[in-house]
Amino acid sequence: MTIKYIQGGVTSPKGFTSSGIHCGIKKNKNKKDLALIISEKECNAAAVYTKNQVKGAPLLVTKDHLKNNTAKAIIINSGNANTCTGDTGLANARKMCEFVANSLNYNTEDVIVASTGVIGVQLDIDKIKDSIPTLVGSLSENGYLASTEAIMTTDTFEKTLALELELSGKKVTIGAMAKGSGMIHPNMATMLSFITTDINISPTLLDKALKASVNISYNRISVDGDTSTNDMVTILANGLAENNLIDEENEDYLLFLEALKTITISLAKMIAKDGEGATKLIECTVLNAKSEEEGELLSKSVISSSLVKAAIFGSDANWGRILCALGYSGIDFDPLKVDLTFGSSVGDIKVCENGSPLNFSEEIAKNILLEKEIQILVDMKAGSNTVTCWGCDLTYDYVKINGDYRS
Amino acid sequence: MTIKYIQGGVTSPKGFTSSGIHCGIKKNKNKKDLALIISEKECNAAAVYTKNQVKGAPLLVTKDHLKNNTAKAIIINSGNANTCTGDTGLANARKMCEFVANSLNYNTEDVIVASTGVIGVQLDIDKIKDSIPTLVGSLSENGYLASTEAIMTTDTFEKTLALELELSGKKVTIGAMAKGSGMIHPNMATMLSFITTDINISPTLLDKALKASVNISYNRISVDGDTSTNDMVTILANGLAENNLIDEENEDYLLFLEALKTITISLAKMIAKDGEGATKLIECTVLNAKSEEEGELLSKSVISSSLVKAAIFGSDANWGRILCALGYSGIDFDPLKVDLTFGSSVGDIKVCENGSPLNFSEEIAKNILLEKEIQILVDMKAGSNTVTCWGCDLTYDYVKINGDYRS
């Protein structure tokens, strides 16, 4: 049984509808800024939140509403992060849930909320209130694209995916949408992802699978090293696929986990590729690390290095910067064992062996690095663990997007 | 008794001469690339090295030669870091010391060595060998500027300072030079600093004073978060000032320590201000932190944030990014206690109180942030420790300098 991508998104699993509209938080009327996803049936739900000490008001409310591990709807706005907004902000995040609950006759605790955009500015809650009838009225089985658009900020393309798998003879579907690092007025980059599925699974295992997937996908990307106050990944599972309930870590669980990892890694790569101002996706695979933890720290150090990112922007095979970034990762290792290889769709080239320079053709290296997806292969020869992380290059446009004065 | 800045540098203390010449490692003949500092009398010596696991060959040789805590000369080249160069590189670093020792009739172990520039490329050691007579021949009591120039890479101005103080009725002088983040062909940024002094002090206390100074100066700056493989700070003390030997932590020691901190903080600020592509110095002071360690982590997180750095480049009072950077510093704190103030020579403005937005004039804030030296004041209200760190803005030119292809 295989995992198969299909066209779609959060409305692909049975029983989910969604919508996305412009309510006026963003000034540009052509930009959607309010999204709603609902399930006709109560869902088991799980979420992962930013590790930033400063958390947006929507995260606090969502955390509270997910105490019972169930939900039926998610409301999301872009254009304002509702963060650093004190008690008023907290009240507004709760109101967003209430509006939806009142309109659909749900319990307020069954609605969760997320926001992305400028921080330190109060939300114009009336605009959201007034738009609820339109938002609910436009809920549709084909709404996945509209809701994906409504959570975008500086994203340059929609991030929506869906896939199918078969469990105990039943078709199970997973849909997901995400937004990457962007900002409205020059402001906070935020990573949001919402996953829906009709799988029948216990809350405990849903939570476990989500955490395992996030750890090797969204937690292995970096755009600029800044962890947002509003990052959130949620999953809702309504059970309508009617597969045998997964309540132990059996084969069905493992297949679901594989599917969830597949879709979250794909979305994470899309986010990295669409990093602010980015022109290239950087994929750094650390081979033969002593442990998975060490491999991850080493790989993250490489994809987060401003000097490495700038070199890749310039298609410069400046491998010394990679060795340097490995060196300050905090991991103890022998530099005289490390091999480095650059690769892309046009080929690959080894540039460093046992920590020493190889005589390589800079012309070939440049041709490889001129491509849009760059692989950096680091062989540590210290163990047997392989870890991949993703990032993007550092460009003039990153500075432009984040350095322009807000007016 | 006061500490007084004087014009000068590494040749200001008694008994020190230095030189700086072009030997051919840099292609541009107008750029000096080889420096020598010597003391007529054996010096107590101490050094602090990069924490990067990958260390340049010169660092390994210097560490070896300083085992006995004495030295008489330092040879430094720019244009090539002699790092990731294997056994050949190690042999070349030793040869640089030998050349100087043979020419001056010193012990090889009394010569230490530093390099900065491109990594992963073997040094053209013959060019250095052939230039030793000229290098030694041009040693001068006024050589401080020539040697300062010879260690520069993309630095845009010379970093040389000297100051005097009086200890037990004797005039004691400290001289120093430094280079900041730069590269030759797009390559490794390195921080180097060489300090000379005629103070009479025990090796143990010299080492202790150096470490204490480095911890609150060079270790509190960041240009791009990339820790070089070749960072090194050394101090040579020849005792010619004939002050009473400092071999305990008495008042003389404390005064010397204060002077050393003064000169290293000034140089560190010069390095931060002259960061690659930088247009502004950012000074972040964390007030009322629970501990000095926490204050340092919080302050470093702010000055290292790409989003904060880009906002300052754009003179944008985007304080949410500062709160966000504090939030991911790893420190546990209450965001609802934090006050934030921006300041510069034209005034200051409080933008956030108790984690919530203040109604401030964006026009006044912009005027403050248009200045070249920006203060960010963070009041944590969690204790009584104050820590300041320094960084620079993130600009188009940083990307340009580090992203251009090497040819």
Interface residues (C-beta under 8 A of the other chain):
Chain A: K51 N52 Q53 V54 K55 A81 T83 C84 T85 G86 V118 I119 G120 V121 Q122 P186 N187 M188 A189 D224 G225 D226 T227 S228 T229 S304 S305 S306 L307 A310 A311 F313 G314 S315 D316 N318 W319 G320 R321 L323 C324 A325 L326 G327 Y328 S329 I331 D332 F333 P335 L336 C352 N354 G355 S356 P357 E362 K366 D393 L394 T395 Y396 Y398 V399 K400 N402 G403 D404 Y405 R406 S407
Chain B: K51 N52 Q53 V54 K55 A81 T83 C84 T85 G86 V118 I119 G120 V121 Q122 P186 N187 M188 A189 D224 G225 D226 T227 S228 T229 S304 S305 S306 L307 A310 A311 F313 G314 S315 D316 N318 W319 G320 R321 L323 C324 A325 L326 G327 Y328 S329 I331 D332 F333 P335 L336 C352 N354 G355 S356 P357 E362 K366 D393 L394 T395 Y396 Y398 V399 K400 N402 G403 D404 Y405 R406 S407
